[in-house]
Amino acid sequence: MLKRKILFVPIILLLISCRPAGVFVFFSDPYNWLYLQEKGLSTGELTKLVKAEGYTLKLVIAENPDQAEKVLREALQNHQPAIAVVASLFPMDLPLLAADFPDTNFIQLDSHGSSPKPQNPGNASANLIGHSFDRLPAFYQAGYTAARLLANPLLSEKHNTSGPGRVGVLAAELTPGGREEIRAFKEGFLKLADHSQLLIIEIPGINNRVKAKEHIDNLKNKGVVIYLLKSYILNSFFLDYLENESGLAIVEDWQAAGSYSERVLFSIEDNYRQALKTILTNDFSDMLQTETELIWGEALNIPERLKKELQFVR
């Protein structure tokens, strides 16, 4: 009888370990969800990530901003999730929801590169956790890499430049986080290059294309061959210019580069699949953060040795 009891113990423990971890609610709006899908977080990928950790996915998309909080509340009441990730542009009172559902861990997923540092969404409930992307190290490395590539023969051959060339930053409507990112880029750049080789222009407004063209013409005339684009809506306009007038771009959204991929030197990317892995495997005892990464574009045939040194994704 004692032997049977001993045998039952590991079986019971095995059954307990195989029980589902619970429901995982992912809440978004149509616009943000489209953006996340473009960044690789498709329904299939999200399902696979959640299932791998033993959760059952409930994907909830709110169409109407006025009804968003109600839709989320109903999903919480119906499914009683262990985790609820909120990746929505619609305003909601998350501290109140977290207080009303204390058995659910709420994660506010940062998106669109809006925060280089963890920002606590509120201290009202211990079960309300913030997530952000650690973007500053990636921008530092981007600046350092841009400085290295200025001295690379591949760049001078492509642009027929005899001098060292320059890097230009084209920015519009910068957030405080965006200014911090440019500062980190500058710090990385100055590790190898001189102040005179970096030109930063902040464009007033995002719809004045005439003024934007004047700025990029001015940068080109001053020997700029690599452009960091932090102008979002104007990025396609600048990429089209570089396609016709020469010049290589550092962007923040590889997918959005589209037909201009051969103009992209590399991209500074928030990895949302990795962000979900961070969330799914965390104990929620502190703020959550995922590293932003750099991926090579198609503008230059970068030697494998240099890729390995810089540890880019591709």
CORVENMO-V106595 format. One record per backbone hydrogen bond with DSSP energy under -0.5 kcal/mol. CO is the residue of the C=O (numbers start at 1). NH is the residue of the N-H. E is the energy in kcal/mol with one decimal. If there is no record, write none. Layout:
# CORVENMO-V106595
((CO | NH | E) (CO | NH | E))
This chain:
# CORVENMO-V106595
((1 | 5 | -2.0) (2 | 6 | -2.1) (3 | 7 | -2.1) (4 | 8 | -2.1) (5 | 9 | -1.2) (6 | 10 | -0.8) (7 | 11 | -1.0) (8 | 12 | -2.6) (9 | 13 | -2.3) (10 | 14 | -2.1) (11 | 15 | -2.4) (12 | 16 | -2.4) (13 | 17 | -2.2) (14 | 18 | -1.2) (15 | 19 | -0.5) (16 | 19 | -1.1) (22 | 56 | -2.2) (23 | 25 | -0.5) (23 | 82 | -2.1) (23 | 83 | -1.4) (24 | 58 | -2.5) (25 | 27 | -0.6) (25 | 85 | -2.9) (26 | 60 | -2.9) (27 | 87 | -3.3) (28 | 62 | -2.6) (29 | 33 | -2.5) (30 | 34 | -1.7) (31 | 35 | -1.8) (32 | 36 | -2.6) (33 | 37 | -2.1) (34 | 38 | -2.0) (35 | 39 | -1.2) (36 | 41 | -2.6) (37 | 40 | -1.6) (40 | 42 | -1.1) (42 | 46 | -2.8) (43 | 47 | -2.6) (44 | 48 | -2.2) (45 | 49 | -2.4) (46 | 50 | -2.4) (47 | 51 | -2.7) (48 | 52 | -2.0) (49 | 53 | -0.7) (50 | 53 | -0.9) (50 | 55 | -2.1) (51 | 54 | -2.1) (54 | 21 | -2.1) (54 | 22 | -0.7) (55 | 57 | -0.5) (56 | 24 | -3.1) (58 | 26 | -2.2) (58 | 60 | -0.6) (60 | 28 | -2.2) (60 | 62 | -0.5) (61 | 63 | -0.5) (62 | 30 | -0.7) (63 | 65 | -0.5) (64 | 67 | -1.3) (64 | 68 | -0.7) (65 | 68 | -0.6) (67 | 71 | -2.6) (68 | 72 | -2.4) (69 | 73 | -2.4) (70 | 74 | -2.3) (71 | 75 | -2.0) (72 | 76 | -2.3) (73 | 77 | -2.4) (74 | 78 | -2.3) (75 | 79 | -2.1) (76 | 80 | -2.2) (82 | 105 | -2.5) (83 | 25 | -2.6) (84 | 86 | -0.5) (84 | 107 | -2.7) (85 | 27 | -3.2) (85 | 87 | -0.6) (86 | 109 | -2.0) (87 | 29 | -0.7) (92 | 94 | -1.4) (93 | 97 | -1.9) (94 | 98 | -3.0) (95 | 99 | -1.8) (96 | 100 | -2.0) (97 | 101 | -1.5) (101 | 104 | -1.8) (104 | 106 | -0.7) (105 | 84 | -2.6) (106 | 108 | -0.5) (106 | 129 | -3.4) (107 | 86 | -3.1) (107 | 109 | -0.9) (108 | 110 | -0.6) (108 | 131 | -1.8) (111 | 114 | -1.0) (115 | 133 | -0.7) (118 | 120 | -0.5) (125 | 128 | -1.4) (127 | 106 | -3.4) (127 | 129 | -0.7) (129 | 108 | -2.3) (130 | 288 | -2.6) (131 | 110 | -0.6) (132 | 290 | -1.9) (133 | 135 | -1.5) (134 | 292 | -1.7) (135 | 139 | -2.0) (136 | 140 | -2.4) (137 | 141 | -2.4) (138 | 142 | -2.1) (139 | 143 | -2.3) (140 | 144 | -2.2) (141 | 145 | -2.8) (142 | 146 | -2.3) (143 | 147 | -1.9) (144 | 148 | -1.9) (145 | 149 | -2.5) (146 | 150 | -1.6) (147 | 151 | -0.8) (148 | 151 | -0.6) (149 | 152 | -1.3) (152 | 155 | -1.2) (152 | 156 | -1.3) (153 | 157 | -2.5) (154 | 158 | -1.7) (155 | 159 | -1.8) (156 | 160 | -1.0) (156 | 161 | -1.3) (166 | 225 | -2.5) (166 | 226 | -1.4) (167 | 199 | -2.5) (168 | 170 | -0.5) (168 | 228 | -2.9) (169 | 171 | -0.6) (169 | 201 | -3.0) (170 | 230 | -3.1) (171 | 203 | -4.1) (175 | 179 | -2.0) (176 | 180 | -1.8) (177 | 181 | -1.9) (178 | 182 | -2.0) (179 | 183 | -2.2) (180 | 184 | -2.2) (181 | 185 | -2.4) (182 | 186 | -2.6) (183 | 187 | -2.2) (184 | 188 | -2.2) (185 | 189 | -2.4) (186 | 190 | -2.5) (188 | 191 | -0.9) (189 | 192 | -1.6) (189 | 193 | -2.1) (194 | 197 | -1.9) (195 | 198 | -1.8) (197 | 167 | -3.0) (199 | 169 | -2.9) (201 | 171 | -2.6) (201 | 203 | -0.6) (203 | 173 | -0.7) (203 | 205 | -0.6) (207 | 209 | -1.6) (208 | 212 | -2.0) (209 | 213 | -2.5) (210 | 214 | -1.8) (211 | 215 | -2.0) (212 | 216 | -2.2) (213 | 217 | -2.5) (214 | 218 | -2.1) (215 | 219 | -2.2) (216 | 220 | -2.3) (217 | 221 | -2.4) (218 | 222 | -1.0) (219 | 224 | -2.2) (220 | 223 | -1.9) (223 | 166 | -1.7) (225 | 248 | -2.6) (226 | 168 | -3.0) (227 | 229 | -0.7) (227 | 250 | -3.1) (228 | 170 | -2.6) (228 | 230 | -0.8) (230 | 172 | -2.1) (231 | 233 | -0.6) (231 | 234 | -1.9) (232 | 235 | -1.7) (234 | 238 | -2.4) (235 | 239 | -2.8) (236 | 240 | -2.0) (237 | 241 | -1.8) (238 | 242 | -2.5) (239 | 243 | -1.9) (240 | 244 | -1.4) (241 | 245 | -2.9) (242 | 246 | -1.5) (248 | 227 | -3.0) (249 | 251 | -0.5) (249 | 265 | -3.3) (249 | 266 | -0.8) (250 | 229 | -2.7) (251 | 268 | -2.7) (253 | 257 | -0.8) (254 | 257 | -0.9) (254 | 258 | -0.6) (255 | 258 | -1.1) (257 | 260 | -2.5) (258 | 261 | -1.3) (260 | 263 | -2.5) (261 | 264 | -1.0) (261 | 298 | -1.4) (263 | 249 | -3.0) (263 | 265 | -0.6) (264 | 298 | -0.6) (264 | 299 | -1.9) (265 | 297 | -2.4) (266 | 251 | -1.6) (267 | 269 | -0.8) (267 | 295 | -2.2) (269 | 271 | -0.6) (269 | 293 | -2.7) (270 | 272 | -1.0) (271 | 275 | -1.7) (272 | 276 | -2.0) (273 | 277 | -1.7) (274 | 278 | -2.5) (275 | 279 | -2.1) (276 | 280 | -2.8) (277 | 281 | -1.6) (279 | 282 | -1.2) (288 | 132 | -1.6) (290 | 134 | -2.7) (293 | 269 | -3.2) (294 | 313 | -2.5) (295 | 267 | -2.8) (300 | 302 | -1.6) (303 | 307 | -2.1) (304 | 308 | -2.6) (305 | 309 | -2.1) (306 | 310 | -2.4) (307 | 311 | -1.4) (307 | 312 | -1.2))
